[in-house]
Amino acid sequence: MRSQGKLAALLILLAQLVLASPAAAEDVDLELVLAVDGSGSVNEQEFGLQLGGIAAAFRSPRIQRAIALGPLRKIAVALMVWSDAAFPKVHTKWYVIDGAASAETFARVVETFYPRTGRNQGQGGGGTGIGSGVAFALDMLTKNEINGTRRVIDVSGDGIETEPWYGKAVIMPQAKVMAAALKVTINGLAILADFPRLDEYYRDNVISGNGAFVMQAADFVDFEEAIKEKLYREILVVIGSGEPETKYRPAQAKHDLIYRPEGQISARLSEGDESDG
């Protein structure tokens, strides 16, 4: 009886140790923060078009096939809405996408996501605090208990960074240094509705890291097509040599892409290398 009591006590101790042990980080091919513009220049309809475009992208069989081509056949993704540097950032939890079912779950979360933050308790508001948003995304990446082969922040927006009006805040030059220290790539999707050359601003002031690139959407209606193409290239970088699997044919892509694998290389990527069906 005494030996049985000791055995029971040992089993209880082992169970407690297992429960107390931190869970092992989940391995994925890519950790991706979708950092979406909710600043004052984006109205509710335009904000909805961004979320609807992201949801449609993850429902795309083409995107799901790209995820399945990775060595681990899965990625981790979270949505984060940034706006004025002084306003809170609002985000989803992390979702591991490893097939159509998990992609659909994330798509449903995104398309119904309505953050209430900022001065007017709407989707955001105020100025354009890109650097503050990137800094928050970096914090999300370092605290998610996920181990990605690559870590990427996907910034989409329709304006240039505005000067913080309330106290100190991280701005893009500082955010780029922080990202470089953590070996995180920052890519950009510039929405040209208000600034026709915003893609050039993103190229020079936002993107950072190995393989960083900028794509453009002519307006918010065009966002869905642009984000599909952008996600496809971001995901495929994981299984290649650091460059998207595509052909370069100048001036034949609908969405200009300015690509910087290591230094300053500009190109336009052709589209249609694989259908969405």
C-alpha positions in Angstrom: 0.0 0.0 0.0 2.8 2.3 0.9 4.5 1.8 -2.5 1.2 2.4 -4.3 0.9 5.7 -2.4 4.4 6.7 -3.4 3.6 5.9 -7.0 0.4 7.9 -6.9 2.2 10.9 -5.4 4.9 10.6 -8.1 2.3 10.5 -10.9 0.6 13.6 -9.5 4.0 15.4 -9.3 4.8 14.5 -12.9 1.3 15.7 -14.1 1.9 19.0 -12.3 5.3 19.4 -14.0 3.8 18.7 -17.4 1.0 21.2 -16.9 3.4 23.8 -15.6 5.8 23.4 -18.5 5.3 26.0 -21.3 3.9 24.7 -24.5 6.3 24.2 -27.3 6.2 26.9 -30.0 4.4 25.8 -33.1 6.6 25.7 -36.2 5.2 27.3 -39.4 6.7 28.5 -42.7 5.6 32.1 -42.2 4.4 34.4 -39.4 2.4 37.2 -41.0 0.9 40.3 -39.5 -1.6 42.0 -41.8 -1.3 45.6 -40.6 -4.4 47.4 -42.0 -4.9 51.2 -42.2 -7.8 52.4 -40.1 -6.8 56.0 -39.9 -9.0 59.1 -40.4 -8.5 59.1 -44.2 -10.2 55.7 -44.5 -14.0 55.7 -44.3 -16.1 52.8 -43.2 -16.8 51.6 -46.7 -13.1 51.7 -47.6 -12.2 49.9 -44.4 -14.7 47.2 -45.2 -13.2 46.8 -48.7 -9.8 46.1 -47.1 -11.2 43.4 -44.8 -13.3 41.9 -47.5 -10.3 41.7 -49.8 -8.2 39.9 -47.2 -11.1 37.5 -46.5 -11.4 36.8 -50.2 -7.7 36.2 -50.5 -7.6 33.5 -47.9 -10.6 31.8 -49.5 -8.7 31.7 -52.8 -7.7 28.2 -53.8 -4.5 29.8 -55.3 -3.5 31.2 -51.9 -4.3 27.9 -50.2 -2.2 25.9 -52.7 0.7 28.3 -52.1 0.5 27.6 -48.3 0.5 23.9 -49.0 3.7 24.2 -51.0 5.8 25.2 -48.0 7.9 22.6 -46.2 5.6 22.7 -43.1 2.5 23.3 -45.2 1.1 26.0 -42.8 1.5 29.6 -41.9 0.4 31.7 -38.9 -1.4 35.0 -39.5 -3.1 37.8 -37.5 -4.9 40.9 -38.4 -4.0 44.2 -36.8 -5.6 47.6 -37.4 -3.4 50.7 -36.9 -4.4 54.4 -37.1 -3.2 57.4 -35.3 -0.1 56.8 -33.2 -1.9 58.0 -30.1 -4.8 55.5 -30.5 -4.8 51.9 -29.4 -4.1 49.1 -31.9 -6.7 46.4 -32.3 -6.0 42.9 -33.4 -7.2 39.4 -33.7 -5.5 36.4 -32.1 -3.1 34.3 -34.2 -4.5 31.7 -36.6 -2.6 28.8 -38.1 -3.7 28.2 -41.7 -3.1 24.7 -42.9 -6.0 24.1 -45.3 -9.3 25.3 -46.6 -11.1 24.9 -43.2 -8.7 27.0 -41.2 -8.5 29.5 -44.0 -12.3 29.9 -44.0 -12.2 30.4 -40.2 -9.7 33.2 -40.5 -11.6 34.7 -43.4 -14.9 34.9 -41.4 -13.1 36.5 -38.5 -11.6 39.2 -40.7 -14.7 40.1 -42.7 -16.7 40.7 -39.5 -13.9 42.5 -37.6 -14.9 45.9 -36.5 -12.5 47.5 -34.0 -13.8 50.3 -31.8 -11.0 52.6 -31.0 -9.8 56.1 -31.5 -11.4 59.5 -31.1 -14.8 58.7 -32.6 -15.0 55.1 -31.5 -15.1 54.0 -35.1 -12.7 51.8 -37.0 -9.8 54.1 -36.0 -9.3 57.7 -37.0 -6.8 60.5 -36.6 -3.4 60.6 -38.3 -1.4 58.0 -40.0 0.9 56.4 -37.5 2.6 53.7 -39.6 5.7 53.4 -37.4 3.6 53.0 -34.3 1.6 50.3 -36.1 4.8 48.4 -37.2 6.2 48.6 -33.6 3.0 47.0 -32.3 3.2 44.3 -35.0 6.7 43.5 -34.0 5.5 43.1 -30.4 2.9 40.7 -31.7 5.5 38.6 -33.5 7.8 38.3 -30.5 5.0 37.2 -28.0 3.0 34.7 -30.1 4.6 31.4 -29.1 5.0 30.6 -32.8 8.2 29.7 -34.6 8.2 30.8 -38.2 10.9 30.3 -40.8 10.2 33.8 -41.9 8.5 36.7 -40.1 6.7 39.4 -42.2 4.6 42.5 -41.5 2.3 43.4 -44.4 1.5 47.1 -44.2 -1.4 48.4 -46.3 -2.4 52.1 -46.3 -3.5 55.1 -48.3 -1.2 57.9 -46.9 2.2 58.9 -45.7 3.1 58.9 -42.1 2.0 62.0 -40.1 3.9 63.6 -37.3 2.7 62.4 -33.9 0.6 65.1 -32.2 0.3 63.6 -28.8 3.5 62.7 -26.9 6.3 60.5 -28.2 5.6 57.7 -30.7 7.7 55.3 -32.8 8.0 56.6 -36.4 9.1 54.6 -39.4 12.9 55.2 -39.3 12.9 53.8 -35.8 10.5 51.0 -36.6 12.7 49.9 -39.5 15.7 49.7 -37.2 13.7 47.6 -34.7 12.5 45.3 -37.5 16.0 44.8 -38.8 17.3 43.9 -35.3 14.6 41.2 -35.1 15.1 40.0 -38.7 11.5 40.9 -39.6 10.6 41.9 -43.2 8.2 44.8 -43.8 6.3 44.7 -47.1 3.9 47.3 -48.3 0.7 47.6 -50.3 0.2 51.3 -51.2 -3.4 52.3 -52.0 -3.0 55.2 -54.5 -6.5 56.8 -54.1 -5.2 60.0 -52.4 -1.4 59.9 -53.2 -0.7 58.7 -56.8 3.0 58.1 -56.0 2.5 56.5 -52.6 4.2 53.3 -53.8 7.4 55.3 -54.1 7.0 56.6 -50.6 6.5 53.1 -49.3 9.6 51.9 -51.2 11.8 54.6 -49.7 10.3 54.9 -46.2 8.3 51.8 -45.2 9.6 48.5 -46.5 12.6 46.9 -44.9 14.5 43.6 -44.8 15.5 40.8 -47.1 13.1 40.3 -50.0 11.0 43.4 -49.1 8.7 44.7 -51.8 5.9 47.2 -52.5 2.7 46.6 -54.5 0.1 49.1 -55.4 -3.7 49.2 -55.6 -5.2 51.9 -57.7 -8.0 52.4 -55.1 -9.8 50.5 -52.4 -12.0 48.6 -54.9 -8.7 47.4 -56.5 -7.4 46.2 -53.0 -8.8 42.7 -53.2 -6.9 41.8 -56.4 -3.8 43.4 -55.2 -3.8 41.7 -51.8 -4.3 38.3 -53.4 -1.2 38.8 -55.6 0.8 40.2 -52.7 0.0 37.3 -50.4 0.8 34.8 -53.1 4.3 36.2 -53.5 4.9 36.6 -49.8 3.9 33.0 -49.1 6.0 31.6 -52.0 9.1 33.3 -50.8 9.3 30.8 -48.1 10.0 27.9 -50.4 12.3 29.7 -52.8 15.7 31.3 -52.7 14.4 34.6 -51.3 12.6 35.8 -54.5 9.0 35.2 -55.5 8.5 32.5 -58.2 7.5 34.7 -61.1 8.7 36.1 -64.3 9.8 39.7 -64.8 8.1 41.4 -67.8 8.3 45.2 -67.6 5.0 47.2 -67.9 2.8 44.1 -68.3 1.5 43.7 -64.7 -1.6 45.5 -63.6 -0.1 46.1 -60.2 3.4 47.6 -60.3 5.7 45.9 -57.9 8.9 47.4 -56.6 11.1 44.6 -55.4 14.2 44.8 -53.2 15.8 41.4 -52.5 19.0 43.0 -51.1 19.5 46.4 -52.6 17.7 48.7 -54.9 16.1 46.7 -57.7 12.9 47.9 -59.4 10.7 45.8 -61.6 7.2 45.1 -62.6 5.9 41.6 -62.1 3.7 39.8 -64.6 0.4 38.4 -63.3 -1.5 35.4 -64.3 1.2 32.8 -63.6 -1.5 30.7 -62.1 -5.3 31.0 -62.1 -7.3 31.6 -59.0 -9.5 28.6 -59.6 
